Amino acid sequence: MSQHTQALTEFLAGLRYEQIPDAVLARTEDLFLDWFGSALASAGSHPIPLFESYAACMGPADGPARIFVNRRGSSAYFAALVNGASSHLVEQDDLHNSSVLHPATVVFPAALAAAQDLGKSGRELLLASIAGYEAGIRIGEFLGRSHYRIFHTTATVGTLAAAVAVGKLLNFDQRQFNHLLGSAGTLAAGLWEFLRDAADSKQLHTAKAAADGLLAAYLTADGLTGAQDILEGEQGMGAGMSSDADPSKLSDRLGTRWALAETSFKYHASCRHTHPAADALLELMQREGLKAEDIASVTTRVHQGAIDVLGRVVVPQTVHQAKFSMGTVLGLIALYGKAGLTEFHTHALSDTRVGEFREKVSMLLDPEVDGAYPSRWLGRVTVQTTDGRTLNGAIDEPKGDPGNTLSRDELEDKFRRLVQFSGARSDDEAGVLIDKVWRLRELQRLDALA
């Protein structure tokens, strides 16, 4: 086992609730509520019923872990599977910038399902989730930018992040964490090719990452062994899935840098790569008093990662694919002032003006923006107006970033809007769930989170 992996597993095994700063615990509660809303928002939307049907067919008729979209009980494995799929559909779940990882959608489904199965407390859930975030973020940073070009990091790294969270609930020692990473790492998969076809693979990615992470942890608890150098080894993840892997990232300031606190919330209901440009365009239009019809063209100056992901979507065929279309997102911003769930489902594909605006938008690789990425996601747009003016807009911290974060009032409002969108819970039920999340540290059992 290499030294940086050893440092990481030693940290994970020794991490205790008492070591966690109060601000990090509070941030974890914020992230949990944000994730919970995303999981509920997809109730009834394709392809989530397919995962529900699979769980009903292959899983038990009832169980201690809860599937949120249908309120049914199941095994921890199938609850993690369905909740992992459902929380990544509406594109409102969190993102950590420098690892380009969506931690919540893989960590929380696995951790909560296992906690409900094992009868754990809210404090134990928080500790486990923090361990999953801290490990997953560092593993994502370790694999680097080259990994993300081909692999969906939330699927690959997410498998290990979910596994670590469950391993912490199972009180793993360092030896067990080493085996756990080996098993989870060899299961890790997920490719970006699905974007070209508007396929449903993104939800399969997070479903399997959460469920496979739990699988690896439960099997490790029973004695299954795994590769001891799955991250840094000659035939491990770094060697096979990256050309710029940096092992030092695995042990970066463990215990002093709380990477979880760097995680961003999503304000717009679209791929995070669109958010910097969306915010920059919105700021510019408000500043200059522009309307959509005043704009002849928009050039978004972006990082290479945005081009790699968003460039695959030319004319979106589905609402979900529209969320990966820079032109569609900016069209909604220009015409409606927001790109939320309602705007996507009501206007993204049916409003011809959105399609017309999409054709005015282009992406250009910008050295400044690309050089700052992935640590910082800068928003830069150049607008040509119909009366011949050239205007520039710039945003350094998109809405939702740690320096421009969402308050608890804003998170509660977002949660209620997400739940209202799907009708998964009444507004009164939403209020009860919000109260329970804010009291996570007091809960002795987690059965009531359903």
N, C-alpha and C positions, 0 to 999 in steps of 0.2 A: 504494500500500500504506500502510495506517494505521500509526501509530507503535508501537502495542502489538503488532500482528502482526509488524512489523519487528523489534522487540526479541526476540520469541519465536523467530523463525527465525534470527536472529543467534546467539542462545544455543544453539540446537540444532546449528547448523553448527559452532560452536566448542567444543562439549562434548567433553572428553577423559577417558579412563579415569582418568588420574592425578588429576583434579579431584574424583573421587567419594570422599567419606569412607568409611572402612572399615565404619562402622555401616550406611551406606546399601547398600553392596555385600552385606553379610550379610543385611540385611532383604530384598533382592531375591532372594537364594537361598531365604530362608524363604518368600517369596511364590511363587516358582517351584515349590517342592515342594508347597505347598498347592494350586496350580493343577493340577499333574501328577496329584495324587490325585483331584481332581474330574473330570479328563478320563478317567481310567481307571474311575472308579466307575460311569459310565453305560453301560459295555459291555453290549450285548444289550438295553438298555431302549429302548422306543419314545420318540421317533422316530429315534434315532441310526442304526439299520440302514437307514433310508431315505436318509440322507446317504451312508452307506457304499456303498449300491447305486448312487446317482447318480455318485459318484466312480469306481466300477468301470466304469460304463457310458460316462462321458464323458471320464475321465482315462486316463493311460497305465497299462499293466499293472504297471509297476514304476517306481521313481524314487528319488532321493536323500533325499527327505523322508518321515518316518514318520507313519503313521496309528496312533494308540496303541491304539484299541479292537480292531483286528484285526491289528496288527503288520505291516501291508503297507506297501510302499514306493509312493510316488506322486510327482507333481509338487508343488512347493511350494504352488501354488494350491489343489489339492485336499486336501492335508494340512492346510493352514490352515483350509479350509472344514469338514472333518469334526471336527478337533480343537477348532475354535471352537464347533461345535454341542455336542460331547460334554462340554466343560468347564463348560457353563452349565445342565445338566439337573438335577443333584441338589441345586442351591441350596446348595453348600458353598464356592463361590468367593468371593474377597475383595470388599470394597467400600470406596470412599473416601467419607467422610461428606459433606463440604461440596460435592463435585461430584456426588454421588449416582451415581457411576460404578463399575462393576465392571471395573477395568482388566485384571486377569489374563486373563480369558476372551477378550479380543480382542488384547491385546498379545503374550502369550506364544505363541499358536498361529501368528501371522504371523511373529514374530521367529524362533522356532525353526525353522519350515519354511524360511524364507529362509536362515537360518544353515547348516542342513544342505545346502541346495541350493548355497550359495556356498562351502562349505568353511570357514566361520568358526570361531573359537575360543570357548571359554566366556567369556573376558573381553569379546570383541566382542559376544557375546549379552547379557551383563549391561549393558554400556554402552548398547546399542540399546534394551533393555527399559526402562532408566531414562529414556531420552529419551522413549519412548512414554508412560510414566506421567506424567512432568513436563508434557508437552504436553497429554495427554488430560485430566488433572485440571484444569489451568488453563482449557482450553476448556469443560469442563463447568461450572466456576464462572462463566465468562463468560456462558454461556447462561442461567444462573439457574434459580430455582424454577419460573417459568412454563413453561419448556421441558419440564420433567419431567412436568408435568400431562398433556400430550398425547403427548409423544415419549418413547420408551424411550431414555434418554441413552446407555446402553451400546451401543445399535445405532447411533445417530447420531454421537455424539462418538467412540465406539469405532472407527469407520471411520478417523477422522483419527489416533487414537492408534496404531492398528496400522500405518498408513501411515508415520508418523514413525519408528517402530521399524525398519521395513524400510529406510526412507530412510537411517537412520543406519548400517545395515549396508552400504549401498551408498556410504557416504562422501559424501553430498550436501553441496554448499555452500549458502550462503544462498539464492541464486537458485533452485536446484533445490527447496529446501524450500518456497519460496513457490509454485512451480508444483504441488508435491505437495499442499499443503493445498488449493489450488484444485480439483484433480481429486478428491481424497478427499472434500472438502466437498460437491461437487455430487452425489456418490454416496450421501451419508448419508441414511438413512431408518430408520424403525421406530416404530410406533404402538402404544399401550397397549390398543387396542380388543380385542385377542385374549383378554384376561383374562375378558371377559364370556362367552365361548364355550368356555372350556377348550381353546383352539386351541394348535397346536404352534409358533406364530410366534416365541416367545422364543428357541428354538434356531436358527431361521432367521435371526433378527436377528444373533446373535453369529457364526454361520457366515459370513454375508455381510459383516459388518463386518471380520472378520479377512481373508477372501479378497479383498474389494474394496480394503482398505488395501494389501495386497500387490500387487494389480493396478495400483493407482495408482502405487505406487513403481517397479515394474518398467517401466511405460510412461513414467514421468518420466525414468528413467535412459536410455531410448531417445530422448528428446527431445519427448515429449508436453507441451504447455503447459497451464496451468490458470489460472483466475481469480486475479488478484493481490491481491484484497481480499475473499476468500470469507467471512471471519469478520465484519469490520466494515463491509463495503460496503453500499451502499443496497439491493441486492438479494441480499445474502449471508445467511448462517445466522442472525446476530443479528437482522436485519430480518424474516426469514421465519419463524423458529422460536422467537422469544422476545419478551416484552413488557417484560422487565426486564434486558436484557443490559447487562453492565458491562465495557467494554473494558479497564479497568485490571487486571482479574483475569488477563488474558493474560500480563502481564509482572510479576506479583506476586513480588518478591524472587527473581528468577531467579538461580540459583547460590548462594544463601544459604539459602533455604527449600527443603528437599528434600521435596516433597509426597508422594513415594512412601512415606516413612517414616510418614506419617499414616494409611496404609491399614489397615483393620481385617480381621481374619480372622473367618470365620463359625463360630460354635460350634454353633448349632442348624441343622438342615437345612431351613430355611424362608426366606421372604422376609425381608430384613434389617429391614423395618419392624415385624415381629413381635417381634424380639429384645429390645428394651428392656422391653416389657410382660411378655414371658416370664420374663426375669431378675427383674423386680420381683415377679411373682407367686411364683416359686420361692423367692425370699428371704423373702417374707412367710409363705408356708406353712411353711417350715422354722423361722422365728422363732417362729411361733404354734403350731406343732405341728398344723396343719390337714391334713385329708384332703379329697379331692375332694367326698365326700358332706357335708362340713361347710359347703360354700360354696353360698349361695343365688344370688348374682350377682356378676359382676365388671365393673366399669366401667374401661376403659382410657382414660387421658387422653393424647391423642396429638397429633401435628402434622398439618397438613392433607395433607401428602404421603402419610401412612399411610392417611388416609381416601380419597384419590383412587385409590390402588392397591388397597388391601385391601377397600374398600367395594364393589367390583364383584363380589366373590365372596360369595354368600349361602349357597348349599348346594353345596359342592364336588362335582364329578362325577368328578374324576380325582385321583390322588395328587399330581400336580404342582399342580393347582388348589388342593388342600387346603393347600399350603404358602403360599398367599396368603389363607388364611382365619384371621383372628385368633382366632376361637372354636375352631377345630380345633387350632391350635398350643397355645393355652392349655389345651385339654382334654387333650392329650397330656402337657403339663407337669404338670397337676394329677393325672392318673391314673397316669402312668408316671415322672414326675420328669425326663423328658428328651423332646426332640423331634428325635431322630436319624433316620437313614435307615431303620433297622429299625422304629422306632415308626411312621413314616409308612406304610411298605409293609405292615406287619402289622396296624395298628390304626386308622389315620386314617379309613378309610371303612367298615370292617367292625365295629368295636366301637361298639355302640349308645350306650354311655356317653359316648363322645367326642362323638357327635352331640347327646346330651342336654346335655352341658356347653356345647357351642357355642352353644346357645340361651340360655345364661345370660350370655353375654359381649356387651358393647356397647362402642362407641368414642365418645368425646366429645372434641371439639376443646378443647385446653387452651392458654390464652394463653402461659403460661410455657414449655411444651414446644414450642409452635409458634414462639415467639420465639427459642428456642435453635437450632432446626433451620435449615439443615442442618449447621451447624458441630458441633453436639452433638445426640446422639440420646438424650433423656432417657426413662427408664421410670417411669411413674406409674400405679398401679392402686389402686382402691378396691374392697374386698371386703365384701359383706354376708353374714354367716354365718347358718346356719339357726337359731342360738339368739339372733339379733337384734343381734349386734355389728357395728359398722362399723370396718374395719381398713384402713390405708393402707400401701402399699409403694412404695419409691422406689429407683431405680438411676440413677446419673449416668453411669456408663461401663459399657455392656454387655460381657459377656465377649467378648474378641477385639479390643476397641478398643485403641489404642496404650497407654493408661494401664492397661489390664487385659488385656494381650496373652497370646498362647499362647507358651509356651517351646518350644525346639527338641524337647524330649522330648514335649511335647504335640502338636507338629506331626507328629513321627514316628508317634505313636500314631494320630493322625487319618488320616495317609496309609495306614497299615496297615489301619485299619478301612474306609476307602473302597475300597481294593483288594480286601479280603476280601469286601465287600458284593457286588461284581460278579463276583468270581473271575477278573478280568482278568489277574492275576499271582499266583504263589504267594507265600507269606510270605518265602521265601528270595529270590525275585526282587525283592520289595519292598525288602528290606534292601540289595540290590545297587544299586537305583535311588536309595535314600536316600543311600548313600555317594557315588554319582556326583554327586548334586546338591550335597552339601556340599563337593565338590572341583571345582565348576564352574570356578573361577578357574584351575585347573591344566590343564583339558582343552584340547588343541590342536584337536580335532575333536569334533563332537557326534553322530557316527553311533551311538554306543553308547547314546544316550538314545532308547530305543524300547520 
